[in-house]
Amino acid sequence: MKFIINREQILSPLQQIVSVIEKRQTMPILSNVLIVIENNTLTLTGTDLEIQIIAKLDIDPAEAGAITLPARKFLDICRLLPNQADIKIERQDDKIKISSGRSRFSLSSLPAENYPKFVETEFNNQFVISARKLKKALEKTVFCMANQDVRFYLNGLLLNISNQKLKMVTSDGHRLAIYEDVLEQPTGYEARIVLPRKGVVELARLLDDSDTEIKIEFSANNIRLYINNLIFSAKLVDAKYPDYAKVFNQPFLNTILVPKQLLKETLSRVAILSNEKFKGVSFDITTDSIKISAHNPEHEEAEEECLCEYSGDSLSIAFNIQYMLDAVSNLNSDMAALNIAANASTCFIEEPEEQAYKFIVMSMRL
Protein backbone atom coordinates (compact mmCIF):
# COMPACT_ATOMS: atom_id res chain seq x y z
CA MET A 1 0.00 0.00 0.00
CA LYS A 2 1.35 3.39 -0.97
CA PHE A 3 -0.21 6.83 -1.51
CA ILE A 4 0.37 10.59 -1.22
CA ILE A 5 -2.28 12.93 0.19
CA ASN A 6 -2.45 16.61 1.10
CA ARG A 7 -2.63 17.40 4.82
CA GLU A 8 -5.79 19.54 4.40
CA GLN A 9 -7.61 16.73 2.59
CA ILE A 10 -7.09 14.11 5.30
CA LEU A 11 -7.00 16.20 8.49
CA SER A 12 -10.69 17.08 8.88
CA PRO A 13 -12.14 13.58 8.23
CA LEU A 14 -9.45 12.07 10.46
CA GLN A 15 -10.44 14.41 13.31
CA GLN A 16 -14.10 13.43 12.90
CA ILE A 17 -13.23 9.73 13.00
CA VAL A 18 -10.87 9.90 15.98
CA SER A 19 -13.58 11.57 18.10
CA VAL A 20 -15.65 8.35 18.19
CA ILE A 21 -12.68 6.16 19.15
CA GLU A 22 -12.52 5.57 22.90
CA LYS A 23 -9.12 6.13 24.50
CA ARG A 24 -9.40 2.94 26.56
CA GLN A 25 -10.40 -0.08 24.54
CA THR A 26 -10.91 -3.72 25.46
CA MET A 27 -9.66 -4.59 21.96
CA PRO A 28 -6.36 -2.86 21.04
CA ILE A 29 -7.30 -2.71 17.35
CA LEU A 30 -10.27 -0.45 18.17
CA SER A 31 -7.74 2.27 19.04
CA ASN A 32 -6.70 2.17 15.38
CA VAL A 33 -8.17 3.71 12.25
CA LEU A 34 -8.79 1.35 9.35
CA ILE A 35 -7.25 2.60 6.08
CA VAL A 36 -8.35 0.96 2.84
CA ILE A 37 -7.33 1.95 -0.70
CA GLU A 38 -9.35 0.58 -3.57
CA ASN A 39 -10.01 2.01 -7.06
CA ASN A 40 -8.16 5.22 -6.16
CA THR A 41 -10.51 5.81 -3.22
CA LEU A 42 -9.15 6.15 0.30
CA THR A 43 -11.57 4.94 2.97
CA LEU A 44 -10.95 5.78 6.64
CA THR A 45 -13.01 3.96 9.31
CA GLY A 46 -13.21 4.41 13.07
CA THR A 47 -15.57 2.69 15.50
CA ASP A 48 -16.18 1.77 19.13
CA LEU A 49 -18.69 -0.90 17.97
CA GLU A 50 -21.59 1.34 19.07
CA ILE A 51 -20.86 4.20 16.65
CA GLN A 52 -18.95 4.19 13.38
CA ILE A 53 -17.74 6.95 11.05
CA ILE A 54 -16.48 6.24 7.53
CA ALA A 55 -14.83 8.90 5.34
CA LYS A 56 -14.22 8.40 1.62
CA LEU A 57 -11.59 10.50 -0.18
CA ASP A 58 -10.52 10.52 -3.83
CA ILE A 59 -6.78 10.09 -4.34
CA ASP A 60 -4.71 9.53 -7.46
CA PRO A 61 -2.45 7.69 -8.06
CA ALA A 62 -2.50 5.10 -5.28
CA GLU A 63 -1.38 1.54 -4.64
CA ALA A 64 -4.24 -0.59 -3.29
CA GLY A 65 -4.07 -2.14 0.16
CA ALA A 66 -5.50 -2.13 3.68
CA ILE A 67 -3.97 -1.57 7.12
CA THR A 68 -4.83 -0.12 10.56
CA LEU A 69 -2.85 2.63 12.30
CA PRO A 70 -2.90 4.04 15.86
CA ALA A 71 -5.58 6.69 15.33
CA ARG A 72 -4.49 9.42 17.73
CA LYS A 73 -0.80 9.19 16.85
CA PHE A 74 -1.63 9.37 13.14
CA LEU A 75 -3.89 12.38 13.74
CA ASP A 76 -1.24 14.19 15.83
CA ILE A 77 1.36 13.68 13.09
CA CYS A 78 -0.95 15.06 10.40
CA ARG A 79 -2.13 17.93 12.62
CA LEU A 80 1.38 19.13 13.48
CA LEU A 81 2.74 19.06 9.94
CA PRO A 82 2.84 22.42 8.05
CA ASN A 83 -0.25 23.64 6.18
CA GLN A 84 -0.69 22.25 2.65
CA ALA A 85 2.06 19.68 3.25
CA ASP A 86 1.97 16.54 1.10
CA ILE A 87 2.03 13.38 3.22
CA LYS A 88 3.50 10.18 1.78
CA ILE A 89 2.28 6.97 3.42
CA GLU A 90 3.88 3.64 2.58
CA ARG A 91 3.63 0.15 4.02
CA GLN A 92 6.89 -1.66 4.76
CA ASP A 93 6.31 -5.11 6.31
CA ASP A 94 4.37 -4.56 9.54
CA LYS A 95 5.32 -0.87 9.80
CA ILE A 96 3.88 2.21 8.13
CA LYS A 97 6.36 4.86 6.98
CA ILE A 98 5.01 8.43 6.98
CA SER A 99 7.09 11.19 5.41
CA SER A 100 6.55 14.84 4.62
CA GLY A 101 9.29 17.31 3.75
CA ARG A 102 12.10 16.60 6.19
CA SER A 103 9.88 14.71 8.65
CA ARG A 104 9.98 10.91 8.92
CA PHE A 105 7.81 8.68 11.11
CA SER A 106 7.44 4.93 11.53
CA LEU A 107 4.19 3.66 13.07
CA SER A 108 3.32 0.13 14.15
CA SER A 109 0.22 -1.35 12.54
CA LEU A 110 -2.24 -4.19 12.96
CA PRO A 111 -3.70 -6.30 10.11
CA ALA A 112 -6.84 -4.89 8.48
CA GLU A 113 -8.46 -8.34 8.41
CA ASN A 114 -8.58 -8.29 12.24
CA TYR A 115 -10.59 -5.06 12.31
CA PRO A 116 -14.08 -5.90 13.70
CA LYS A 117 -17.14 -5.53 11.50
CA PHE A 118 -19.80 -3.02 12.52
CA VAL A 119 -22.99 -5.10 12.49
CA GLU A 120 -25.96 -3.45 10.74
CA THR A 121 -29.39 -4.86 9.93
CA GLU A 122 -31.23 -4.08 6.71
CA PHE A 123 -32.49 -0.49 6.55
CA ASN A 124 -36.21 -0.37 5.78
CA ASN A 125 -36.97 3.33 6.41
CA GLN A 126 -35.40 6.49 5.07
CA PHE A 127 -35.96 10.24 4.79
CA VAL A 128 -34.07 13.38 3.77
CA ILE A 129 -33.53 16.52 5.85
CA SER A 130 -31.26 19.56 5.50
CA ALA A 131 -28.19 19.77 7.72
CA ARG A 132 -29.45 23.11 9.11
CA LYS A 133 -32.82 21.67 10.19
CA LEU A 134 -31.28 18.61 11.79
CA LYS A 135 -28.62 20.63 13.61
CA LYS A 136 -31.24 23.03 14.99
CA ALA A 137 -33.43 20.15 16.20
CA LEU A 138 -30.48 18.57 18.00
CA GLU A 139 -29.31 21.85 19.55
CA LYS A 140 -32.79 22.45 20.98
CA THR A 141 -32.92 19.03 22.67
CA VAL A 142 -29.46 17.52 23.20
CA PHE A 143 -28.76 19.24 26.56
CA CYS A 144 -31.81 17.59 28.15
CA MET A 145 -30.56 14.02 27.76
CA ALA A 146 -29.74 12.11 30.92
CA ASN A 147 -26.16 11.04 31.55
CA GLN A 148 -25.55 7.52 32.93
CA ASP A 149 -29.12 7.19 34.23
CA VAL A 150 -30.16 3.65 35.23
CA ARG A 151 -33.20 4.20 33.00
CA PHE A 152 -30.92 3.78 30.01
CA TYR A 153 -33.57 4.90 27.48
CA LEU A 154 -33.27 8.41 28.99
CA ASN A 155 -29.57 8.45 28.00
CA GLY A 156 -30.65 9.13 24.45
CA LEU A 157 -32.98 10.98 22.10
CA LEU A 158 -36.39 9.90 20.82
CA LEU A 159 -36.79 10.45 17.07
CA ASN A 160 -40.44 10.27 16.07
CA ILE A 161 -41.42 10.31 12.39
CA SER A 162 -45.09 10.61 11.53
CA ASN A 163 -45.35 10.86 7.73
CA GLN A 164 -44.10 14.41 7.13
CA LYS A 165 -43.76 15.43 10.77
CA LEU A 166 -40.48 15.15 12.66
CA LYS A 167 -40.38 15.25 16.44
CA MET A 168 -37.38 14.99 18.75
CA VAL A 169 -37.73 14.43 22.50
CA THR A 170 -35.17 14.27 25.32
CA SER A 171 -35.57 14.07 29.09
CA ASP A 172 -33.49 13.38 32.19
CA GLY A 173 -36.54 12.74 34.37
CA HIS A 174 -36.60 16.29 35.79
CA ARG A 175 -37.06 18.25 32.56
CA LEU A 176 -38.13 17.51 29.02
CA ALA A 177 -37.48 19.16 25.65
CA ILE A 178 -39.65 18.67 22.56
CA TYR A 179 -38.84 20.03 19.12
CA GLU A 180 -41.13 19.62 16.10
CA ASP A 181 -40.49 20.31 12.43
CA VAL A 182 -41.91 19.41 9.02
CA LEU A 183 -39.96 17.40 6.44
CA GLU A 184 -39.97 18.57 2.85
CA GLN A 185 -41.04 15.14 1.56
CA PRO A 186 -43.72 12.89 3.13
CA THR A 187 -42.31 9.56 4.30
CA GLY A 188 -45.51 7.50 4.28
CA TYR A 189 -44.72 5.75 7.57
CA GLU A 190 -44.70 6.22 11.34
CA ALA A 191 -41.69 5.23 13.44
CA ARG A 192 -40.16 5.83 16.88
CA ILE A 193 -36.48 5.11 17.53
CA VAL A 194 -34.10 6.04 20.36
CA LEU A 195 -30.60 7.26 19.46
CA PRO A 196 -27.81 6.74 22.04
CA ARG A 197 -26.37 9.73 23.88
CA LYS A 198 -22.85 9.48 22.44
CA GLY A 199 -24.25 9.12 18.92
CA VAL A 200 -26.39 12.24 19.32
CA VAL A 201 -23.48 14.31 20.68
CA GLU A 202 -21.15 13.18 17.87
CA LEU A 203 -23.82 13.78 15.23
CA ALA A 204 -24.48 17.33 16.45
CA ARG A 205 -20.76 18.01 16.12
CA LEU A 206 -20.62 16.73 12.53
CA LEU A 207 -23.44 18.94 11.22
CA ASP A 208 -23.17 22.50 9.93
CA ASP A 209 -25.68 25.26 9.10
CA SER A 210 -25.74 24.54 5.38
CA ASP A 211 -28.64 23.46 3.17
CA THR A 212 -26.82 20.21 2.38
CA GLU A 213 -29.29 17.33 2.18
CA ILE A 214 -28.68 14.60 4.74
CA LYS A 215 -29.98 11.17 3.81
CA ILE A 216 -31.03 9.16 6.88
CA GLU A 217 -31.72 5.42 6.87
CA PHE A 218 -32.79 3.39 9.89
CA SER A 219 -34.04 0.00 10.98
CA ALA A 220 -35.14 -1.36 14.36
CA ASN A 221 -31.49 -1.67 15.44
CA ASN A 222 -29.39 0.86 13.51
CA ILE A 223 -29.35 4.33 12.01
CA ARG A 224 -27.10 5.58 9.20
CA LEU A 225 -26.59 9.14 7.93
CA TYR A 226 -24.80 10.31 4.79
CA ILE A 227 -23.16 13.68 5.51
CA ASN A 228 -21.12 14.94 2.54
CA ASN A 229 -18.24 12.44 2.26
CA LEU A 230 -18.94 10.91 5.69
CA ILE A 231 -21.12 7.93 6.60
CA PHE A 232 -22.22 8.01 10.25
CA SER A 233 -23.72 4.85 11.79
CA ALA A 234 -24.97 4.08 15.28
CA LYS A 235 -26.68 1.26 17.13
CA LEU A 236 -30.08 2.28 18.50
CA VAL A 237 -31.18 1.95 22.11
CA ASP A 238 -33.28 -1.20 22.44
CA ALA A 239 -36.02 0.24 24.64
CA LYS A 240 -39.41 1.90 24.51
CA TYR A 241 -39.38 5.61 25.33
CA PRO A 242 -41.88 6.57 28.07
CA ASP A 243 -45.19 8.18 27.13
CA TYR A 244 -44.41 11.87 27.67
CA ALA A 245 -47.79 12.99 26.23
CA LYS A 246 -49.47 12.49 29.63
CA VAL A 247 -47.92 15.71 30.89
CA PHE A 248 -50.08 17.69 28.43
CA ASN A 249 -53.34 16.19 29.76
CA GLN A 250 -53.76 18.41 32.82
CA PRO A 251 -55.22 21.84 33.59
CA PHE A 252 -52.90 24.87 33.46
CA LEU A 253 -53.00 28.35 34.95
CA ASN A 254 -53.10 31.44 32.74
CA THR A 255 -50.01 32.09 30.62
CA ILE A 256 -47.26 34.29 32.07
CA LEU A 257 -45.45 36.43 29.47
CA VAL A 258 -41.94 37.64 30.34
CA PRO A 259 -39.36 39.45 28.15
CA LYS A 260 -36.89 36.66 27.36
CA GLN A 261 -33.66 38.65 27.67
CA LEU A 262 -34.78 40.24 30.95
CA LEU A 263 -35.67 36.85 32.42
CA LYS A 264 -32.38 35.33 31.25
CA GLU A 265 -30.30 38.12 32.77
CA THR A 266 -32.26 38.00 36.04
CA LEU A 267 -31.82 34.24 36.33
CA SER A 268 -28.09 34.53 35.59
CA ARG A 269 -27.60 37.07 38.40
CA VAL A 270 -29.69 35.23 41.00
CA ALA A 271 -27.95 31.92 40.13
CA ILE A 272 -24.68 33.28 41.55
CA LEU A 273 -25.94 32.84 45.12
CA SER A 274 -28.10 29.75 44.64
CA ASN A 275 -27.29 26.50 46.43
CA GLU A 276 -24.50 24.94 44.34
CA LYS A 277 -25.81 21.41 44.93
CA PHE A 278 -29.58 21.80 44.44
CA LYS A 279 -29.73 25.04 42.37
CA GLY A 280 -33.22 25.74 43.73
CA VAL A 281 -34.76 29.24 43.45
CA SER A 282 -38.19 30.61 44.38
CA PHE A 283 -40.57 32.30 41.92
CA ASP A 284 -43.16 34.57 43.57
CA ILE A 285 -45.54 35.52 40.77
CA THR A 286 -48.06 38.39 40.83
CA THR A 287 -50.03 40.11 38.05
CA ASP A 288 -47.17 42.35 36.95
CA SER A 289 -43.92 40.90 38.29
CA ILE A 290 -41.96 37.77 39.16
CA LYS A 291 -39.74 37.95 42.23
CA ILE A 292 -36.91 35.42 41.86
CA SER A 293 -34.92 34.70 45.03
CA ALA A 294 -32.22 32.29 46.14
CA HIS A 295 -30.14 31.52 49.21
CA ASN A 296 -27.30 29.15 50.01
CA PRO A 297 -25.79 27.32 53.03
CA GLU A 298 -23.45 30.30 53.64
CA HIS A 299 -26.61 32.35 54.46
CA GLU A 300 -26.11 34.52 51.38
CA GLU A 301 -29.19 35.72 49.52
CA ALA A 302 -30.11 37.09 46.11
CA GLU A 303 -33.43 38.61 45.08
CA GLU A 304 -34.57 40.37 41.92
CA GLU A 305 -37.88 41.26 40.29
CA CYS A 306 -38.65 41.23 36.59
CA LEU A 307 -41.76 42.51 34.85
CA CYS A 308 -44.35 40.11 33.46
CA GLU A 309 -47.91 39.95 32.09
CA TYR A 310 -50.18 37.61 34.04
CA SER A 311 -53.89 37.55 34.82
CA GLY A 312 -54.49 35.16 37.66
CA ASP A 313 -54.01 34.50 41.37
CA SER A 314 -50.61 35.10 42.95
CA LEU A 315 -48.53 31.97 43.43
CA SER A 316 -45.17 30.77 44.69
CA ILE A 317 -43.22 27.92 43.09
CA ALA A 318 -39.58 26.75 43.01
CA PHE A 319 -37.41 25.46 40.15
CA ASN A 320 -33.87 24.36 39.41
CA ILE A 321 -32.41 27.63 38.12
CA GLN A 322 -30.00 25.95 35.69
CA TYR A 323 -32.89 24.09 34.04
CA MET A 324 -34.80 27.35 33.66
CA LEU A 325 -31.75 29.10 32.19
CA ASP A 326 -31.21 26.29 29.68
CA ALA A 327 -34.82 26.55 28.56
CA VAL A 328 -34.94 30.33 28.23
CA SER A 329 -31.57 30.44 26.43
CA ASN A 330 -32.96 28.17 23.70
CA LEU A 331 -35.94 30.38 22.87
CA ASN A 332 -35.70 32.43 19.67
CA SER A 333 -38.57 34.83 20.45
CA ASP A 334 -38.41 38.15 22.33
CA MET A 335 -40.95 36.92 24.87
CA ALA A 336 -41.00 33.73 26.96
CA ALA A 337 -44.38 32.11 27.66
CA LEU A 338 -44.59 30.25 30.99
CA ASN A 339 -47.53 27.91 31.61
CA ILE A 340 -47.65 26.46 35.12
CA ALA A 341 -49.77 23.38 35.84
CA ALA A 342 -52.74 23.96 38.14
CA ASN A 343 -51.23 21.52 40.67
CA ALA A 344 -47.88 23.42 40.48
CA SER A 345 -46.03 20.25 39.46
CA THR A 346 -44.58 21.44 36.15
CA CYS A 347 -43.95 24.53 34.05
CA PHE A 348 -44.08 24.71 30.25
CA ILE A 349 -41.68 27.22 28.67
CA GLU A 350 -42.23 28.05 25.01
CA GLU A 351 -42.36 30.80 22.41
CA PRO A 352 -45.73 32.66 22.27
CA GLU A 353 -46.01 32.53 18.46
CA GLU A 354 -43.96 29.51 17.38
CA GLN A 355 -45.12 26.29 19.00
CA ALA A 356 -42.36 24.11 17.51
CA TYR A 357 -40.27 24.10 20.68
CA LYS A 358 -41.50 23.21 24.18
CA PHE A 359 -39.52 22.83 27.35
CA ILE A 360 -40.96 21.34 30.50
CA VAL A 361 -39.40 21.73 33.96
CA MET A 362 -40.63 19.98 37.09
CA SER A 363 -41.03 22.13 40.19
CA MET A 364 -38.96 21.66 43.36
CA ARG A 365 -39.64 21.73 47.08
CA LEU A 366 -37.30 24.08 48.91
C-alpha positions as CSV (number, residue, x, y, z in Angstrom):
1,M,0.0,0.0,0.0
2,K,1.4,3.4,-1.0
3,F,-0.2,6.8,-1.5
4,I,0.4,10.6,-1.2
5,I,-2.3,12.9,0.2
6,N,-2.5,16.6,1.1
7,R,-2.6,17.4,4.8
8,E,-5.8,19.5,4.4
9,Q,-7.6,16.7,2.6
10,I,-7.1,14.1,5.3
11,L,-7.0,16.2,8.5
12,S,-10.7,17.1,8.9
13,P,-12.1,13.6,8.2
14,L,-9.5,12.1,10.5
15,Q,-10.4,14.4,13.3
16,Q,-14.1,13.4,12.9
17,I,-13.2,9.7,13.0
18,V,-10.9,9.9,16.0
19,S,-13.6,11.6,18.1
20,V,-15.6,8.3,18.2
21,I,-12.7,6.2,19.2
22,E,-12.5,5.6,22.9
23,K,-9.1,6.1,24.5
24,R,-9.4,2.9,26.6
25,Q,-10.4,-0.1,24.5
26,T,-10.9,-3.7,25.5
27,M,-9.7,-4.6,22.0
28,P,-6.4,-2.9,21.0
29,I,-7.3,-2.7,17.3
30,L,-10.3,-0.5,18.2
31,S,-7.7,2.3,19.0
32,N,-6.7,2.2,15.4
33,V,-8.2,3.7,12.3
34,L,-8.8,1.3,9.3
35,I,-7.2,2.6,6.1
36,V,-8.4,1.0,2.8
37,I,-7.3,2.0,-0.7
38,E,-9.4,0.6,-3.6
39,N,-10.0,2.0,-7.1
40,N,-8.2,5.2,-6.2
41,T,-10.5,5.8,-3.2
42,L,-9.1,6.2,0.3
43,T,-11.6,4.9,3.0
44,L,-11.0,5.8,6.6
45,T,-13.0,4.0,9.3
46,G,-13.2,4.4,13.1
47,T,-15.6,2.7,15.5
48,D,-16.2,1.8,19.1
49,L,-18.7,-0.9,18.0
50,E,-21.6,1.3,19.1
51,I,-20.9,4.2,16.6
52,Q,-19.0,4.2,13.4
53,I,-17.7,7.0,11.1
54,I,-16.5,6.2,7.5
55,A,-14.8,8.9,5.3
56,K,-14.2,8.4,1.6
57,L,-11.6,10.5,-0.2
58,D,-10.5,10.5,-3.8
59,I,-6.8,10.1,-4.3
60,D,-4.7,9.5,-7.5
61,P,-2.5,7.7,-8.1
62,A,-2.5,5.1,-5.3
63,E,-1.4,1.5,-4.6
64,A,-4.2,-0.6,-3.3
65,G,-4.1,-2.1,0.2
66,A,-5.5,-2.1,3.7
67,I,-4.0,-1.6,7.1
68,T,-4.8,-0.1,10.6
69,L,-2.8,2.6,12.3
70,P,-2.9,4.0,15.9
71,A,-5.6,6.7,15.3
72,R,-4.5,9.4,17.7
73,K,-0.8,9.2,16.9
74,F,-1.6,9.4,13.1
75,L,-3.9,12.4,13.7
76,D,-1.2,14.2,15.8
77,I,1.4,13.7,13.1
78,C,-1.0,15.1,10.4
79,R,-2.1,17.9,12.6
80,L,1.4,19.1,13.5
81,L,2.7,19.1,9.9
82,P,2.8,22.4,8.0
83,N,-0.2,23.6,6.2
84,Q,-0.7,22.3,2.6
85,A,2.1,19.7,3.2
86,D,2.0,16.5,1.1
87,I,2.0,13.4,3.2
88,K,3.5,10.2,1.8
89,I,2.3,7.0,3.4
90,E,3.9,3.6,2.6
91,R,3.6,0.2,4.0
92,Q,6.9,-1.7,4.8
93,D,6.3,-5.1,6.3
94,D,4.4,-4.6,9.5
95,K,5.3,-0.9,9.8
96,I,3.9,2.2,8.1
97,K,6.4,4.9,7.0
98,I,5.0,8.4,7.0
99,S,7.1,11.2,5.4
100,S,6.6,14.8,4.6
101,G,9.3,17.3,3.8
102,R,12.1,16.6,6.2
103,S,9.9,14.7,8.6
104,R,10.0,10.9,8.9
105,F,7.8,8.7,11.1
106,S,7.4,4.9,11.5
107,L,4.2,3.7,13.1
108,S,3.3,0.1,14.2
109,S,0.2,-1.4,12.5
110,L,-2.2,-4.2,13.0
111,P,-3.7,-6.3,10.1
112,A,-6.8,-4.9,8.5
113,E,-8.5,-8.3,8.4
114,N,-8.6,-8.3,12.2
115,Y,-10.6,-5.1,12.3
116,P,-14.1,-5.9,13.7
117,K,-17.1,-5.5,11.5
118,F,-19.8,-3.0,12.5
119,V,-23.0,-5.1,12.5
120,E,-26.0,-3.5,10.7
121,T,-29.4,-4.9,9.9
122,E,-31.2,-4.1,6.7
123,F,-32.5,-0.5,6.5
124,N,-36.2,-0.4,5.8
125,N,-37.0,3.3,6.4
126,Q,-35.4,6.5,5.1
127,F,-36.0,10.2,4.8
128,V,-34.1,13.4,3.8
129,I,-33.5,16.5,5.8
130,S,-31.3,19.6,5.5
131,A,-28.2,19.8,7.7
132,R,-29.5,23.1,9.1
133,K,-32.8,21.7,10.2
134,L,-31.3,18.6,11.8
135,K,-28.6,20.6,13.6
136,K,-31.2,23.0,15.0
137,A,-33.4,20.2,16.2
138,L,-30.5,18.6,18.0
139,E,-29.3,21.8,19.5
140,K,-32.8,22.4,21.0
141,T,-32.9,19.0,22.7
142,V,-29.5,17.5,23.2
143,F,-28.8,19.2,26.6
144,C,-31.8,17.6,28.1
145,M,-30.6,14.0,27.8
146,A,-29.7,12.1,30.9
147,N,-26.2,11.0,31.6
148,Q,-25.6,7.5,32.9
149,D,-29.1,7.2,34.2
150,V,-30.2,3.7,35.2
151,R,-33.2,4.2,33.0
152,F,-30.9,3.8,30.0
153,Y,-33.6,4.9,27.5
154,L,-33.3,8.4,29.0
155,N,-29.6,8.4,28.0
156,G,-30.7,9.1,24.4
157,L,-33.0,11.0,22.1
158,L,-36.4,9.9,20.8
159,L,-36.8,10.5,17.1
160,N,-40.4,10.3,16.1
161,I,-41.4,10.3,12.4
162,S,-45.1,10.6,11.5
163,N,-45.3,10.9,7.7
164,Q,-44.1,14.4,7.1
165,K,-43.8,15.4,10.8
166,L,-40.5,15.2,12.7
167,K,-40.4,15.3,16.4
168,M,-37.4,15.0,18.8
169,V,-37.7,14.4,22.5
170,T,-35.2,14.3,25.3
171,S,-35.6,14.1,29.1
172,D,-33.5,13.4,32.2
173,G,-36.5,12.7,34.4
174,H,-36.6,16.3,35.8
175,R,-37.1,18.2,32.6
176,L,-38.1,17.5,29.0
177,A,-37.5,19.2,25.6
178,I,-39.7,18.7,22.6
179,Y,-38.8,20.0,19.1
180,E,-41.1,19.6,16.1
181,D,-40.5,20.3,12.4
182,V,-41.9,19.4,9.0
183,L,-40.0,17.4,6.4
184,E,-40.0,18.6,2.8
185,Q,-41.0,15.1,1.6
186,P,-43.7,12.9,3.1
187,T,-42.3,9.6,4.3
188,G,-45.5,7.5,4.3
189,Y,-44.7,5.8,7.6
190,E,-44.7,6.2,11.3
191,A,-41.7,5.2,13.4
192,R,-40.2,5.8,16.9
193,I,-36.5,5.1,17.5
194,V,-34.1,6.0,20.4
195,L,-30.6,7.3,19.5
196,P,-27.8,6.7,22.0
197,R,-26.4,9.7,23.9
198,K,-22.9,9.5,22.4
199,G,-24.3,9.1,18.9
200,V,-26.4,12.2,19.3
201,V,-23.5,14.3,20.7
202,E,-21.2,13.2,17.9
203,L,-23.8,13.8,15.2
204,A,-24.5,17.3,16.5
205,R,-20.8,18.0,16.1
206,L,-20.6,16.7,12.5
207,L,-23.4,18.9,11.2
208,D,-23.2,22.5,9.9
209,D,-25.7,25.3,9.1
210,S,-25.7,24.5,5.4
211,D,-28.6,23.5,3.2
212,T,-26.8,20.2,2.4
213,E,-29.3,17.3,2.2
214,I,-28.7,14.6,4.7
215,K,-30.0,11.2,3.8
216,I,-31.0,9.2,6.9
217,E,-31.7,5.4,6.9
218,F,-32.8,3.4,9.9
219,S,-34.0,0.0,11.0
220,A,-35.1,-1.4,14.4
221,N,-31.5,-1.7,15.4
222,N,-29.4,0.9,13.5
223,I,-29.3,4.3,12.0
224,R,-27.1,5.6,9.2
225,L,-26.6,9.1,7.9
226,Y,-24.8,10.3,4.8
227,I,-23.2,13.7,5.5
228,N,-21.1,14.9,2.5
229,N,-18.2,12.4,2.3
230,L,-18.9,10.9,5.7
231,I,-21.1,7.9,6.6
232,F,-22.2,8.0,10.3
233,S,-23.7,4.8,11.8
234,A,-25.0,4.1,15.3
235,K,-26.7,1.3,17.1
236,L,-30.1,2.3,18.5
237,V,-31.2,1.9,22.1
238,D,-33.3,-1.2,22.4
239,A,-36.0,0.2,24.6
240,K,-39.4,1.9,24.5
241,Y,-39.4,5.6,25.3
242,P,-41.9,6.6,28.1
243,D,-45.2,8.2,27.1
244,Y,-44.4,11.9,27.7
245,A,-47.8,13.0,26.2
246,K,-49.5,12.5,29.6
247,V,-47.9,15.7,30.9
248,F,-50.1,17.7,28.4
249,N,-53.3,16.2,29.8
250,Q,-53.8,18.4,32.8
251,P,-55.2,21.8,33.6
252,F,-52.9,24.9,33.5
253,L,-53.0,28.4,34.9
254,N,-53.1,31.4,32.7
255,T,-50.0,32.1,30.6
256,I,-47.3,34.3,32.1
257,L,-45.5,36.4,29.5
258,V,-41.9,37.6,30.3
259,P,-39.4,39.4,28.1
260,K,-36.9,36.7,27.4
261,Q,-33.7,38.7,27.7
262,L,-34.8,40.2,31.0
263,L,-35.7,36.9,32.4
264,K,-32.4,35.3,31.2
265,E,-30.3,38.1,32.8
266,T,-32.3,38.0,36.0
267,L,-31.8,34.2,36.3
268,S,-28.1,34.5,35.6
269,R,-27.6,37.1,38.4
270,V,-29.7,35.2,41.0
271,A,-28.0,31.9,40.1
272,I,-24.7,33.3,41.6
273,L,-25.9,32.8,45.1
274,S,-28.1,29.7,44.6
275,N,-27.3,26.5,46.4
276,E,-24.5,24.9,44.3
277,K,-25.8,21.4,44.9
278,F,-29.6,21.8,44.4
279,K,-29.7,25.0,42.4
280,G,-33.2,25.7,43.7
281,V,-34.8,29.2,43.4
282,S,-38.2,30.6,44.4
283,F,-40.6,32.3,41.9
284,D,-43.2,34.6,43.6
285,I,-45.5,35.5,40.8
286,T,-48.1,38.4,40.8
287,T,-50.0,40.1,38.0
288,D,-47.2,42.4,36.9
289,S,-43.9,40.9,38.3
290,I,-42.0,37.8,39.2
291,K,-39.7,37.9,42.2
292,I,-36.9,35.4,41.9
293,S,-34.9,34.7,45.0
294,A,-32.2,32.3,46.1
295,H,-30.1,31.5,49.2
296,N,-27.3,29.2,50.0
297,P,-25.8,27.3,53.0
298,E,-23.4,30.3,53.6
299,H,-26.6,32.4,54.5
300,E,-26.1,34.5,51.4
301,E,-29.2,35.7,49.5
302,A,-30.1,37.1,46.1
303,E,-33.4,38.6,45.1
304,E,-34.6,40.4,41.9
305,E,-37.9,41.3,40.3
306,C,-38.7,41.2,36.6
307,L,-41.8,42.5,34.8
308,C,-44.4,40.1,33.5
309,E,-47.9,40.0,32.1
310,Y,-50.2,37.6,34.0
311,S,-53.9,37.6,34.8
312,G,-54.5,35.2,37.7
313,D,-54.0,34.5,41.4
314,S,-50.6,35.1,42.9
315,L,-48.5,32.0,43.4
316,S,-45.2,30.8,44.7
317,I,-43.2,27.9,43.1
318,A,-39.6,26.7,43.0
319,F,-37.4,25.5,40.2
320,N,-33.9,24.4,39.4
321,I,-32.4,27.6,38.1
322,Q,-30.0,26.0,35.7
323,Y,-32.9,24.1,34.0
324,M,-34.8,27.4,33.7
325,L,-31.8,29.1,32.2
326,D,-31.2,26.3,29.7
327,A,-34.8,26.5,28.6
328,V,-34.9,30.3,28.2
329,S,-31.6,30.4,26.4
330,N,-33.0,28.2,23.7
331,L,-35.9,30.4,22.9
332,N,-35.7,32.4,19.7
333,S,-38.6,34.8,20.4
334,D,-38.4,38.1,22.3
335,M,-41.0,36.9,24.9
336,A,-41.0,33.7,27.0
337,A,-44.4,32.1,27.7
338,L,-44.6,30.3,31.0
339,N,-47.5,27.9,31.6
340,I,-47.7,26.5,35.1
341,A,-49.8,23.4,35.8
342,A,-52.7,24.0,38.1
343,N,-51.2,21.5,40.7
344,A,-47.9,23.4,40.5
345,S,-46.0,20.2,39.5
346,T,-44.6,21.4,36.2
347,C,-43.9,24.5,34.1
348,F,-44.1,24.7,30.2
349,I,-41.7,27.2,28.7
350,E,-42.2,28.0,25.0
351,E,-42.4,30.8,22.4
352,P,-45.7,32.7,22.3
353,E,-46.0,32.5,18.5
354,E,-44.0,29.5,17.4
355,Q,-45.1,26.3,19.0
356,A,-42.4,24.1,17.5
357,Y,-40.3,24.1,20.7
358,K,-41.5,23.2,24.2
359,F,-39.5,22.8,27.3
360,I,-41.0,21.3,30.5
361,V,-39.4,21.7,34.0
362,M,-40.6,20.0,37.1
363,S,-41.0,22.1,40.2
364,M,-39.0,21.7,43.4
365,R,-39.6,21.7,47.1
366,L,-37.3,24.1,48.9
